[in-house]
Amino acid sequence: MALSFRKYRAIVILIDCVLFNCHLERKIMEEQFIQPPTVSELTGLTLAALAQLRYRGLGPRFYKPTPKTVLYRRSEVMEWVEASAQTSTSRNARALA
């Protein structure tokens, strides 16, 4: 049974959409997770400082899919930076507010 050109074109468009969406989803996943050197660039913190923050539990949330791999979500790093906004260098300023 032969396919009409119209049906053939619809199938080709459908396949293209499936492949494009898979590629797009993969690209979104790649962009969501970043490694410590990228976090260092975004925050201005050294890699050693990031390691200390992870050890002390004070830095942005991180993920360890393997024992030697550390990943961060870009959005969580930016939220962590935003949450650290200050209006004064005095520790008492928070207590007075």
N, C-alpha and C positions, 0 to 999 in steps of 0.2 A: 504494500500500500504506500503510495507516494504522498509525501506531505506537500501541502500547498505552500507557496512562498510566504503567505501570511502566517500560517501556523509555524513554519520554520523560523521566521523572524521573531515570533513571540517566544519560542523556546530559546533562541539565542539571547534575547533580551533578558529572559528569566535567569539563564545561566550567568550572564554578565552581572546581574544584580546580586546573585548569590555570592559569586566570587568577590565582587567589590565590597559587599557588606562584611564578608569574612576578613578581607584585607583591612577594612576600616576598623573592625572590632579589634584585630590584632594590633593595629597602630595605636588605638586608644589605650589598650592594655600596656603597650610599651611606654606610652607617655605618662601613664598614671604612676608607675613605679620608677623610682630613681635611686641611684647608688650614692654612697657617701661623698665621692668627689663632687657630684652635682649639688648635693645638699650644702657642701662646703662653699661652693661658688655662690649659691643662693643666699646663704646666711652670713658669709664672711668668717665662719668658724673653721678652725683647722680640723683635719681628720682626727687628730689626737683629742681635741676638745669634744668632738662628736662621740668618740669612743668613751670618754669619761662620762658624758651625759647619759649614754646608754647604760653604762655600768651603774651609775647612781640613780637611774630611773627618772632623770629630770628633763631629758630631751624630748623631741617629737617621737611619737609612736613609730616603731620600726618592726620589720618582719624578717625572720630568719628561715627561709625555705630549706637551706642546708646549713650545716654547722659553720661554714666559712663565708656564707653569703648574707649580706645585710642589705635590705631594701627599705625604702621609705615611699610613702605616697606623697606626691608633690603637693596635693591639696592639704594634707595633714601637716606638712612642714610649714606651709604658708599660714595655716590657722595657728600653729604653735608660735610663729613669729608675731602674728597679729595679736595674740593673747598676751604677749609680753610688753605691750605698749605701756609706757610710763608718762606721767606728766611732771614728775619731780624725781630728783635723785635721793631724796630723803625717804627712809623707810617709814617714818612717822606720818608721812603724807597720806599713805593708804589708811592708816588707823584713824586719822582725823576726818577722812572723807565719808 
